[in-house]
Amino acid sequence: GSLMYSALRDVLGEAAFARFLRDYHARWAFRHVDEAAMRASAERAHGRPLGWFFAQWVHGTGNIDYALRDVRVRRVGGGWETRATLVRTGGYRHPMPVGVRVGERWTIVRGDPLRDREILVVRTADEPAEVRLDPLGTTESVTARRY
């Protein structure tokens, strides 16, 4: 259960997740609920369909696993551009965080969970020292935990 709520927070974002919790509690506090009730509250907060999320977390088994491919860093104008291809390799979709580190600071972008493969672009003022999947360790990604 806690892993599902953590993944839902990642999908919704902090503000929408807070709206979801308020809506869900206001409508269903101290009552028995089902998946449809929870999903409706989450979709109201998110503003988009979440059938794919509930299908994998409630009805399926799998894991979150992604890979970075074809990472390229180049100087562009007065700064730097990092391009990396994010590829879903596990069964579960997730807005996977990818970080680019400059000094001690991470710039983090998230992939689109509905895409199996996409190119992410991060622009920084200084040359990146590192590019990593889930650099803050916030997901249950099999691959990211290896770093």
C-alpha positions in Angstrom: 0.0 0.0 0.0 2.7 2.5 0.9 4.6 1.9 -2.3 1.4 2.5 -4.3 0.7 5.8 -2.5 4.3 6.9 -3.0 4.0 6.1 -6.8 0.7 7.9 -6.9 2.3 11.0 -5.3 5.0 10.9 -8.0 2.4 10.7 -10.8 0.2 13.4 -9.4 2.8 15.8 -8.0 2.8 17.2 -4.5 0.0 19.8 -5.0 -2.4 17.4 -6.8 -1.6 14.6 -4.3 -2.7 17.0 -1.5 -5.9 17.8 -3.4 -6.5 14.0 -3.9 -6.1 13.3 -0.1 -8.5 16.2 0.8 -11.1 15.1 -1.8 -10.8 11.4 -0.9 -11.2 12.1 2.9 -14.0 14.6 2.4 -16.0 12.1 0.4 -15.2 8.8 2.0 -14.0 9.4 5.6 -15.0 6.5 7.9 -16.7 4.6 5.1 -15.8 1.6 3.1 -14.5 2.4 -0.3 -13.5 0.6 -3.5 -11.0 1.2 -6.3 -13.5 3.3 -8.3 -13.9 5.8 -5.4 -10.2 6.2 -5.0 -9.5 6.4 -8.7 -12.3 9.1 -9.1 -10.7 11.3 -6.4 -7.2 10.8 -7.9 -8.5 11.7 -11.4 -10.3 14.8 -10.1 -7.1 16.0 -8.6 -4.9 15.1 -11.6 -7.3 16.1 -14.3 -6.3 13.1 -16.4 -7.4 9.5 -16.6 -5.4 7.2 -14.4 -6.7 3.8 -15.4 -3.2 2.7 -16.4 -1.9 3.5 -12.9 -4.6 1.5 -11.1 -4.4 -1.4 -13.6 -0.7 -1.9 -12.7 -0.8 -1.1 -9.0 -4.1 -2.7 -8.0 -4.5 -5.5 -10.6 -1.0 -6.4 -11.7 2.4 -7.3 -10.5 5.6 -5.9 -11.8 8.3 -3.5 -11.0 9.5 0.0 -11.9 12.6 -0.3 -14.1 14.1 2.2 -16.5 17.4 2.6 -18.4 19.3 5.7 -19.6 20.6 5.3 -23.1 22.6 7.6 -25.5 23.5 10.3 -22.9 25.1 13.3 -24.6 26.4 16.5 -23.1 27.3 19.4 -25.3 28.0 23.1 -25.0 25.2 25.3 -26.3 25.6 29.0 -26.3 26.6 30.1 -22.8 25.6 26.9 -21.1 25.3 23.1 -21.4 22.7 20.8 -22.8 22.3 17.2 -21.6 20.2 14.8 -23.7 19.4 11.3 -22.5 17.0 8.7 -23.8 14.9 7.2 -21.1 13.6 3.7 -21.8 11.1 1.7 -19.8 12.5 -1.8 -19.3 10.2 -3.0 -16.4 6.5 -3.7 -16.3 5.3 -0.6 -14.4 5.0 2.9 -15.9 6.3 5.7 -13.8 7.3 9.4 -14.1 10.9 8.4 -13.7 13.2 11.1 -12.4 16.5 11.7 -14.2 19.0 14.0 -12.6 21.9 16.1 -14.0 24.5 17.1 -11.3 26.5 20.3 -11.5 28.6 20.7 -8.4 26.5 19.6 -5.4 23.2 20.5 -7.1 20.9 18.2 -9.0 18.5 19.4 -11.7 15.8 16.8 -12.0 13.3 16.2 -14.8 10.7 13.4 -15.0 9.8 11.2 -17.9 6.3 10.8 -19.1 4.9 7.6 -17.6 2.8 6.9 -20.7 5.9 6.8 -23.0 8.1 3.8 -23.3 11.0 5.7 -24.8 11.6 9.5 -24.8 14.5 12.0 -25.0 14.8 14.2 -22.0 16.7 17.5 -22.2 18.2 19.3 -19.3 20.0 22.7 -19.7 22.5 23.9 -17.1 24.8 26.9 -16.8 27.8 24.8 -16.0 29.2 21.5 -17.3 27.5 18.5 -15.7 29.5 16.1 -13.6 27.0 13.3 -13.6 23.7 12.1 -15.1 21.7 9.5 -13.1 18.4 7.8 -12.9 16.5 8.7 -9.7 19.5 10.4 -8.1 17.7 11.1 -4.8 16.4 7.5 -4.4 12.7 8.4 -4.3 11.4 5.6 -6.4 11.3 1.8 -6.1 13.2 1.4 -9.4 15.2 -1.8 -9.6 17.9 -0.2 -11.7 18.2 3.1 -9.9 18.8 1.3 -6.6 21.9 -0.2 -8.0 23.7 3.1 -8.1 
